[in-house]
Amino acid sequence: MTSIEVPYAIAAALPTLSVMDITNDVSAAVAGDAREEGIAYIHGGSSASVVRIQERETGFFEDLEGLLARIVPSGTRARERVLSALLGPRTEAVPFRDGCLCLGTWQRVLLFSLDAEHRGDWNLTLIG
């Protein structure tokens, strides 16, 4: 698991946000399983965690900053809960084949923690 540095503007707007790249951990778990192919369901361990498949690039975080400013301004009551709802379901489904995740060239599995605990726990369910 690799912690991702969140740009200062976003960290100031949402100090409870932490983002971790869990791609290598998920890939290792899939590779260590006996299944040849199927679907990997990756789920955040806490109610304040969201898993997303996303390119790990600066433009994404700049877009996220704009979203925060427009839709959920600072001072909004229960801001983390509102953000969690906006980011959608907490689980991502990723196909795998021959023990490898079927991700695009630059895609990564990112775990967003929206509470002050900065939790890095996640669950994996493999079906195949």
N, C-alpha and C positions, 0 to 999 in steps of 0.2 A: 504494500500500500504506500502510495506516494502522496504526500500533502502537496496541494497546488497553491501557489501564492495568488491570493485574490488581490486585484488592483486596489490601491488605497481608497479610491472614490467609492467603490462598492463596500469595502470593509468599514468605511466611515458611515455609509448609509445603512448597513446591516452588520453590526459588529458581531452578531452571533453566528454568521455564516462561515462554514468551513467546507472546503471541497477537497475530496481525496480521489486519486486515480487508483481504482481497484482492479484495473484490467489484468495485470499480471497475476494477481491472486486468483481471480475468477478463471483465467486461462489455465493456471496450474491445477485447480480443482477439476476442471473439465478434462484436462489431459490425463489426470490420475484416475478417472472413472473408466469402467469397462465398456460403457456404451460407445458405439461407433458414431451415431448421429442422433440428433434430437433437438430439443429446445431447452435452453438454460434460462430459468426464471430467477432473476436477481432482485432481491427485495431488501430495502433498508431495514435495519434492526429496530429502530425506534419510530414512533409516530411522527417525529420531526425530521426524519430522513427521507430523501427521495433519490432514487437511482435514475440516471439518464445516460443515454448513449449520445455522445457529443464529440465533436472535434475539439481538441484541447488547444484553443488559439485565442489570442487577445480579443479579436473582434466579437467573439461570443460574450465575453465578460463586459465589453463596452455596451453591447445590446442589452444585456441583463441590467446594467446600470440605468439605461434609459427606461426600461420597463419599470424598475423600482420607482424611479422619480415620477413617472406618469400615473401608474396604476395604484401603487401602494406607497404614498408619501410617508416620510418619517413622521413619527408621532401618531401613526395609525394604531389604534388599540389592537392587541393580539396580532401584530404585523407578521410574525413568523408563521402563525396558523393560516393567515390569508395567503401568504406566499406559497405555502405548502399546497393549499387547495388550487392555486393558479397553475402550479407546475404539473398538476395532473396526478395520475395514479403513481404510487410509490414503487411499482415494479416494472422492470423491463424484461422483455422476452427476446433472447438472442439465439438464433439457430446455431448449431455446431455440427461439424462433420469431421471425421477422422481425428477426433480429440482436439479440434481447434475451433475457436469461436469464428463465426462468419461475420466479421466486421469489415467495414470499408477501410481503405488504406490508412486514413488519419483518425478514424473513430476510436474512442476510448470509453470505458465504462467509468462514469464519474458518480461518486456518492456525495450528495449535498446534505450537510447537516445544518439544520436551521435553528438549533437551540444552543444555548451557551455551553452545553456539555461537550460539543465537538466529538460526537460519537463516531467511531469508525466501524461499528458492527453492521454486518449484513448477513443475509441468508441466501443460500443457493439451492434450488430444486431443479434436478435434471430429469427430463422426461424423454424417453426414446427407446 
